[in-house]
């Protein structure tokens, strides 16, 4: 990996777990509150691989390419898991020095893909392989099971779309950080198709709102502060280290409209923005509310699997609760705007984040509205 900085830095940014048994490499979801991909390495299986350094490196890059293309998180979109595994392997092997043809007796023996375009995504190769099996009167059930991909279909398929989006955003962030570390010049030797794909992923996941600006605008000077020792900042009084540093942390109340007019894809979009806001270091407390507050909890990086409510709409209960019980620095209200005019006077700034389908005619007299961009 020292000879290929991009792959080395990418690997260093991935949490790893060493296990005794299983395939040499596999992907799993880490046991933390926020969804996190871990690379599982089976020590015995790794040591039993060919002693040839190039072969081991190719096997490792094979798994990293699966991650870069997001293959473990896309398996739920395909009907046949075994065919999907083969299509994914075919996709990533094109970026490696040699492509291993199916061995004798394999159901895909004879599939050369010579009429197919190279360096396409798995969505291109899956139907081509499916058609080849049909033309050659071979059953998809006869395809071998790939144990290294078993978790893709058992655990990853149970994730919600919001959880998948968080994991994919994490991959995008990892790619961006890796390219920043090694520099654009260090990826010029990669295949053109892969380099183009990496640059596209690097700029893909962006928050729809500029939350840094929003926090400055709506939280203002109202925030919690605490003193923190820092060796980077000498004491102004004594000139020694560690000195003291003022640490600011904003307290934001997220009011989530869970009325019947909000669609499932709206909730997914709302939680994507909430996650971007949380990553900036704000303390987020969520209220799920339709005509009354249905549920409340601290947001810790993971979206819930369901929301409570789905009745009518009333904006007053969250504002009343904020005034009397929570006293946040600011309120961010995610809604479609379909509710009566707010009667409760808020004691802190309100930002109304409206979904894409909401009417541009805004009737509320308090707070500032912003519409989610398409």
C-alpha positions in Angstrom: 0.0 0.0 0.0 3.0 2.3 0.4 3.4 2.3 -3.4 -0.2 3.3 -3.9 -1.0 6.2 -1.6 -4.7 6.5 -2.6 -5.6 3.0 -1.6 -3.3 3.2 1.5 -5.0 6.4 2.8 -8.4 5.0 2.0 -7.7 1.9 4.0 -6.4 3.9 6.9 -9.7 5.8 7.2 -11.8 2.6 7.5 -12.5 1.1 11.0 -11.3 -2.6 11.1 -12.3 -5.6 13.1 -10.1 -8.7 13.3 -12.0 -12.0 13.6 -10.9 -15.6 13.8 -13.1 -17.3 11.2 -14.9 -16.4 8.0 -13.8 -15.0 4.6 -10.6 -13.0 4.4 -12.5 -9.8 4.0 -16.1 -8.8 4.6 -18.2 -5.7 5.5 -20.3 -5.3 8.5 -22.1 -2.5 10.4 -20.3 -1.3 13.5 -22.0 -1.7 16.9 -22.3 2.1 17.5 -25.2 4.5 17.7 -24.4 6.0 14.3 -24.3 3.6 11.3 -20.7 2.9 10.5 -19.1 0.4 8.0 -16.3 -1.8 9.3 -13.9 -4.0 7.4 -13.8 -7.4 9.0 -10.5 -9.3 8.5 -10.3 -13.0 9.2 -6.7 -13.5 10.3 -6.5 -17.2 9.4 -8.1 -16.8 6.0 -5.8 -13.8 5.2 -2.7 -15.8 6.1 -3.8 -18.7 4.0 -4.0 -16.6 0.9 -1.2 -16.7 -1.7 2.1 -15.5 -0.3 2.4 -13.4 -3.5 2.3 -9.8 -2.4 0.6 -8.6 -5.7 -2.2 -11.2 -5.3 -2.9 -10.1 -1.7 -2.9 -6.5 -2.7 -5.3 -7.2 -5.6 -7.6 -9.0 -3.2 -7.6 -6.0 -0.8 -8.2 -3.5 -3.5 -11.1 -5.7 -4.7 -12.9 -5.2 -1.4 -12.0 -1.5 -1.3 -13.6 -1.1 -4.8 -16.8 -2.7 -3.5 -16.8 0.0 -0.8 -16.1 2.9 -3.2 -19.0 1.8 -5.5 -21.3 1.3 -2.5 -22.1 -2.3 -3.5 -22.9 -3.5 0.0 -25.6 -0.8 0.3 -27.3 -1.4 -3.0 -27.9 -5.1 -2.8 -31.5 -4.6 -1.7 -32.4 -3.2 -5.2 -31.7 -6.5 -6.9 -33.9 -9.6 -7.0 -31.2 -12.4 -7.1 -28.4 -12.0 -4.5 -26.1 -14.5 -6.1 -26.3 -12.9 -9.5 -25.8 -9.5 -7.9 -22.6 -10.7 -6.2 -21.2 -11.9 -9.5 -22.1 -8.7 -11.3 -20.4 -6.7 -8.5 -17.3 -8.8 -8.8 -17.3 -8.4 -12.5 -17.6 -4.7 -12.1 -14.6 -4.2 -9.7 -12.3 -6.8 -11.4 -12.1 -4.6 -14.5 -10.1 -2.1 -12.4 -7.6 -4.8 -11.3 -4.6 -6.1 -13.4 -6.3 -9.3 -14.5 -9.9 -10.6 -14.6 -10.3 -14.1 -13.5 -12.6 -16.0 -15.9 -15.2 -18.4 -14.4 -13.6 -21.7 -13.7 -14.6 -25.0 -15.4 -18.0 -26.2 -14.3 -19.1 -22.7 -13.1 -22.6 -21.7 -14.3 -21.2 -18.6 -15.8 -18.5 -20.5 -17.8 -18.4 -19.0 -21.3 -19.6 -15.6 -20.3 -16.9 -13.3 -21.7 -18.7 -10.0 -21.7 -16.8 -9.1 -24.9 -19.8 -7.3 -26.4 -20.3 -5.2 -23.3 -19.0 -1.8 -22.6 -16.1 -1.7 -20.0 -16.1 0.2 -16.7 -19.9 0.5 -16.4 -21.8 0.3 -13.0 -23.3 -3.0 -11.7 -26.7 -1.9 -12.9 -25.4 -2.4 -16.5 -23.9 -5.9 -16.0 -26.6 -7.4 -13.9 -29.3 -7.5 -16.6 -26.6 -8.6 -19.2 -25.7 -11.6 -17.0 -29.3 -12.4 -16.4 -30.0 -12.4 -20.1 -27.0 -14.6 -20.8 -28.2 -17.2 -18.3 -31.7 -17.1 -19.9 -30.2 -17.5 -23.4 -28.1 -20.4 -22.3 -30.9 -22.1 -20.4 -29.1 -22.0 -17.0 -30.8 -21.4 -13.7 -29.9 -18.5 -11.4 -30.4 -20.8 -8.4 -27.3 -22.8 -9.6 -25.0 -19.8 -9.0 -22.5 -20.3 -6.1 -23.0 -18.4 -2.8 -20.4 -15.8 -2.0 -19.8 -15.9 1.7 -17.8 -12.7 1.7 -21.0 -10.9 0.5 -23.4 -12.7 2.9 -23.7 -9.7 5.2 -24.8 -7.5 2.2 -28.0 -9.5 2.0 -28.7 -10.3 5.6 -27.9 -7.2 7.6 -27.5 -4.3 5.0 -30.9 -5.1 3.4 -32.6 -4.3 6.8 -31.3 -0.8 6.9 -33.7 2.1 6.4 -33.1 4.5 3.5 -32.0 7.2 5.8 -29.4 4.8 7.4 -28.2 3.9 3.9 -27.9 7.6 3.0 -25.8 8.2 6.1 -23.5 5.4 5.3 -23.2 6.5 1.6 -22.5 10.1 2.8 -19.7 8.6 5.0 -18.2 6.9 2.0 -18.3 10.2 0.1 -16.6 12.0 2.9 -13.9 9.3 3.2 -13.2 9.6 -0.6 -13.0 13.4 -0.3 -10.6 13.3 2.6 -8.5 10.7 0.9 -8.1 12.8 -2.3 -7.3 15.9 -0.2 -4.6 14.0 1.6 -2.8 12.5 -1.4 -3.6 15.3 -3.9 -5.1 15.0 -7.3 -1.7 14.1 -8.9 -1.6 10.9 -6.9 -4.8 9.5 -8.5 -3.8 10.3 -12.1 -2.5 6.8 -12.6 -6.0 5.3 -11.8 -8.2 4.2 -14.7 -9.9 7.2 -16.3 -13.4 5.8 -15.5 -12.5 5.3 -11.8 -10.9 8.7 -11.5 -14.0 10.3 -13.0 -16.3 8.4 -10.7 -14.2 9.4 -7.6 -14.3 13.0 -8.5 -18.1 12.8 -8.9 -18.6 11.1 -5.5 -16.3 13.6 -3.9 -18.7 16.4 -4.8 -22.0 14.5 -4.5 -23.3 14.6 -1.0 -23.8 18.2 0.1 -26.3 19.6 2.6 -29.2 21.4 0.9 -28.8 24.3 3.3 -25.7 26.2 4.5 -26.0 25.2 8.1 -22.9 27.0 9.2 -24.4 30.3 8.1 -27.8 29.3 9.6 -26.2 28.6 13.0 -24.5 32.0 13.0 -27.6 33.7 11.9 -30.2 32.1 14.2 -28.2 31.1 17.2 -26.4 34.4 17.3 -24.5 35.0 20.5 -26.7 32.6 22.6 -24.8 29.4 23.3 -23.5 27.3 26.1 -19.8 27.8 26.9 -17.2 25.9 28.9 -13.5 26.2 29.5 -11.3 23.6 28.0 -7.6 23.0 28.5 -5.6 23.2 25.3 -1.8 22.6 24.7 -2.2 24.5 21.4 -2.9 27.8 23.1 -0.5 29.1 25.8 -1.9 30.8 28.9 -2.1 34.6 28.2 -1.4 35.3 31.9 1.5 33.0 32.5 2.7 32.1 29.0 2.7 28.4 29.8 0.8 25.4 28.5 -1.8 24.1 28.7 -3.8 27.3 28.4 -7.6 27.7 28.5 -9.8 27.8 25.5 -13.5 28.9 25.4 -15.5 26.1 23.9 -18.9 27.1 22.5 -21.8 24.7 21.8 -25.2 25.6 20.5 -28.4 24.1 21.7 -30.9 23.6 18.9 -34.5 22.3 19.1 -35.6 20.4 16.0 -39.4 20.4 15.6 -40.4 17.7 13.1 -43.9 18.0 11.5 -45.3 14.4 11.5 -48.7 15.3 10.2 -50.4 13.2 7.5 -49.5 15.6 4.7 -45.7 14.8 5.1 -44.6 12.0 2.8 -42.0 9.3 3.6 -39.4 10.8 1.2 -39.9 14.1 3.0 -38.9 12.5 6.3 -35.8 11.1 4.6 -34.8 14.5 3.2 -35.5 16.1 6.6 -33.2 13.6 8.5 -30.5 14.1 5.9 -30.4 17.8 6.7 -30.7 17.1 10.5 -27.6 14.8 10.2 -25.6 17.5 8.4 -26.5 20.0 11.2 -25.6 17.5 13.9 -22.1 16.9 12.3 -21.4 20.6 12.9 -21.3 20.0 16.6 -24.7 21.3 17.7 -26.7 19.7 20.4 -30.0 18.6 18.8 -33.2 17.7 20.6 -36.0 16.5 18.4 -39.8 16.8 19.0 -42.1 14.8 16.7 -45.4 16.7 16.6 -48.6 16.8 14.6 -51.4 18.4 16.6 -49.5 17.7 19.8 -46.0 16.5 20.8 -45.9 12.7 20.1 -42.3 11.9 21.0 -39.0 13.6 22.0 -35.4 12.5 22.1 -31.8 13.6 21.7 -30.4 13.1 18.2 -27.2 11.1 18.3 -26.4 10.6 14.6 -29.0 7.9 13.7 -32.5 8.5 12.3 -35.4 6.6 13.9 -37.0 3.7 12.0 -40.4 5.4 12.3 -42.1 8.6 13.3 -45.1 9.1 15.5 -48.1 11.3 14.6 -49.6 11.5 11.1 -52.7 13.5 12.2 -53.4 17.2 11.7 -50.9 20.1 12.1 -50.4 22.6 14.9 -47.2 24.6 15.3 -47.9 25.9 18.9 -47.1 22.9 21.1 -43.3 22.7 20.2 -43.0 26.5 20.7 -44.8 26.4 24.0 -42.6 23.5 25.2 -39.4 25.4 24.1 -40.5 28.5 26.0 -41.3 26.7 29.2 -39.1 23.6 29.4 -36.1 23.7 27.1 -35.0 27.3 26.3 -33.0 26.5 23.2 -30.7 28.9 21.3 -32.8 28.4 18.2 -35.6 26.3 16.8 -35.4 24.6 13.4 -38.9 23.5 12.3 -39.1 21.0 9.4 -42.6 21.1 7.8 -44.6 21.5 4.7 -46.2 24.7 6.1 -49.8 23.4 6.1 -51.0 24.5 9.5 -52.8 27.5 11.1 -50.8 30.7 11.9 -48.6 30.3 15.0 -50.2 32.0 18.0 -47.5 31.2 20.6 -44.8 33.9 20.8 -41.4 32.3 20.5 -38.6 33.5 22.8 -35.8 32.4 20.4 -35.3 32.6 16.6 -37.2 30.1 14.4 -36.1 28.8 11.1 -38.8 27.1 9.0 -37.4 24.5 6.7 -40.1 23.7 4.1 -40.2 20.7 1.8 -40.0 21.1 -1.9 -43.7 20.7 -2.5 -44.8 23.4 0.0 -46.4 26.6 -1.2 -44.1 29.5 -1.7 -46.7 31.8 -0.2 -45.8 31.9 3.5 -48.4 33.0 6.1 -46.4 32.7 9.3 -45.4 36.1 10.9 -42.6 34.7 13.1 -39.3 33.3 12.0 -37.7 33.0 8.6 -38.6 30.4 6.0 -36.2 28.5 3.7 -37.3 26.0 1.0 -35.3 22.8 0.5 -33.7 22.9 -2.9 -34.2 20.2 -5.5 
